[in-house]
Amino acid sequence: MGIGGYVAKGIAKELDNRSREFYEFVMPAIDMVEDGSDLVVTVDLPGFAKKDINLRIAGNVLTINAKRDQEEALGTVYYRHRPAKIEKKVLLPISVKEEDKVVGKATYENGVVTLKIPIPKSTNIPIT
């Protein structure tokens, strides 16, 4: 292989690394909607097993951790564009006091996690 081939291979590897960084930054896709007394958060995590996903809430931050094993065969070249792990913090439109323990419910189906978080009750402030 000539110098041009090594340069092209190096550029391709760098683009692969940059695209992986981009996907790790924007992934996973997340939607939030208030549904009655719950905040419903939907997180797309295709390819991750339920047992490898961890969700945690502290204050108004939802932390999503997921990791998948990527088996590789010796002598095979892989060009991966999906992250092997996700570590993402998402600001929620609600805040939970530190002394309050949030007991939400999460389900996992077809690569989608749906989390229902009770919205803390607010009190109207009378204007005098």
C-alpha positions as CSV (number, residue, x, y, z in Angstrom):
1,M,0.0,0.0,0.0
2,G,1.3,3.4,-1.0
3,I,1.4,6.5,1.2
4,G,-1.9,7.7,-0.4
5,G,-3.6,4.4,0.8
6,Y,-2.3,4.9,4.4
7,V,-3.5,8.6,4.4
8,A,-7.0,7.5,3.1
9,K,-7.2,4.8,5.7
10,G,-6.2,7.3,8.4
11,I,-8.8,9.8,7.3
12,A,-11.5,7.1,7.2
13,K,-10.6,6.0,10.7
14,E,-10.7,9.6,11.9
15,L,-14.1,10.2,10.3
16,D,-15.3,7.0,12.0
17,N,-14.1,8.2,15.4
18,R,-15.8,11.6,14.8
19,S,-19.1,10.1,13.7
20,R,-19.1,7.9,16.8
21,E,-18.4,10.9,19.0
22,F,-21.3,12.7,17.3
23,Y,-23.7,9.8,17.8
24,E,-22.7,9.5,21.4
25,F,-23.4,13.2,21.9
26,V,-26.9,13.2,20.3
27,M,-28.0,9.7,21.3
28,P,-30.2,8.6,22.6
29,A,-33.3,10.2,21.2
30,I,-35.5,11.4,24.1
31,D,-39.1,12.7,24.2
32,M,-40.8,14.2,27.3
33,V,-44.5,14.9,27.8
34,E,-46.6,15.8,30.8
35,D,-49.5,13.4,31.1
36,G,-51.8,14.2,34.0
37,S,-49.8,13.9,37.2
38,D,-46.8,12.2,35.5
39,L,-43.9,13.3,33.3
40,V,-43.5,10.6,30.7
41,V,-39.9,10.3,29.3
42,T,-39.4,8.0,26.3
43,V,-35.8,7.0,25.5
44,D,-34.7,5.1,22.3
45,L,-32.0,2.6,23.2
46,P,-32.1,0.0,20.4
47,G,-29.5,-2.8,20.7
48,F,-29.1,-2.4,24.5
49,A,-30.4,-5.2,26.8
50,K,-32.8,-4.2,29.6
51,K,-30.3,-5.5,32.2
52,D,-27.6,-3.2,30.8
53,I,-29.6,0.1,31.2
54,N,-29.5,2.2,34.4
55,L,-31.7,5.2,35.1
56,R,-31.2,7.6,38.0
57,I,-32.9,10.9,39.0
58,A,-31.2,13.5,41.3
59,G,-32.8,17.0,41.5
60,N,-33.9,17.9,38.0
61,V,-31.4,15.6,36.2
62,L,-32.1,12.2,34.7
63,T,-28.9,10.2,34.2
64,I,-29.0,7.4,31.6
65,N,-26.3,4.8,31.5
66,A,-26.3,1.9,29.1
67,K,-23.6,-0.4,27.8
68,R,-23.5,-3.2,25.3
69,D,-20.9,-5.9,24.7
70,Q,-19.6,-5.9,21.1
71,E,-18.2,-9.2,20.2
72,E,-15.5,-9.2,17.5
73,A,-14.2,-11.9,15.4
74,L,-10.5,-12.1,14.9
75,G,-9.4,-10.9,11.4
76,T,-12.6,-9.0,10.8
77,V,-12.6,-5.2,10.3
78,Y,-15.6,-3.4,11.9
79,Y,-16.9,0.1,11.0
80,R,-19.2,0.9,13.9
81,H,-21.5,3.9,14.0
82,R,-23.5,2.9,17.0
83,P,-22.1,3.6,20.5
84,A,-21.2,0.7,22.8
85,K,-22.1,2.8,25.8
86,I,-24.2,5.8,26.6
87,E,-23.7,8.1,29.5
88,K,-26.1,11.0,29.3
89,K,-27.5,13.6,31.7
90,V,-30.8,15.2,30.7
91,L,-32.4,18.2,32.4
92,L,-36.0,17.5,33.4
93,P,-38.7,20.2,33.3
94,I,-39.5,19.2,36.9
95,S,-37.4,19.3,40.0
96,V,-37.3,16.8,42.8
97,K,-36.2,17.7,46.3
98,E,-33.1,15.8,47.5
99,E,-35.0,14.5,50.5
100,D,-37.8,13.2,48.3
101,K,-37.3,9.7,46.9
102,V,-38.6,9.5,43.4
103,V,-40.4,6.3,42.7
104,G,-41.0,6.2,39.0
105,K,-41.9,3.3,36.8
106,A,-39.9,2.3,33.8
107,T,-40.8,-0.2,31.1
108,Y,-38.6,-1.6,28.2
109,E,-40.1,-2.8,25.0
110,N,-38.5,-3.1,21.5
111,G,-35.5,-1.0,22.4
112,V,-37.6,1.8,23.9
113,V,-37.6,2.8,27.6
114,T,-40.7,4.6,28.9
115,L,-40.2,6.2,32.3
116,K,-43.1,7.7,34.2
117,I,-42.1,10.2,36.9
118,P,-44.7,11.6,39.3
119,I,-44.8,15.4,39.0
120,P,-44.3,17.0,42.5
121,K,-47.4,18.8,43.5
122,S,-47.2,22.5,43.6
123,T,-49.1,24.9,45.8
124,N,-50.7,28.1,44.4
125,I,-49.4,31.2,46.1
126,P,-52.2,33.6,46.9
127,I,-51.6,37.2,45.9
128,T,-52.7,39.7,48.6
